[in-house]
Amino acid sequence: MASTLKLSQLPVGTRATVRGFPGQGPAFLRLREMGVLPGISITLVRAAPLGDPLEIQVRGYNLTLRKSEAEHVLVEPADDQ
């Protein structure tokens, strides 16, 4: 099993599986409403030139997250990279 890291630390182009995110607060609600849930596969598509925001692909669409939100999402990089 690969180690988990923050979504904000994931290299661009890497696929990963969401393993955890905050259990409460506005970040939790926004992520849940957008379909970012534990067990879901995501890909970090790109990061803005200064690193904020980040664009991820989740459930067939692209979603932009603030880096501060991505700090709370724990992911496990896919082994087939």
Buried (B, 14 or more C-beta within 10 A) or exposed (E): EEEBBEBBEBEEEBBBBBBEBBEEEEBBEBBEEBBBEEEBEBBBBEBEEEEEBBBBBBEEEEBEBEBEBBBBBBBBBBEEE
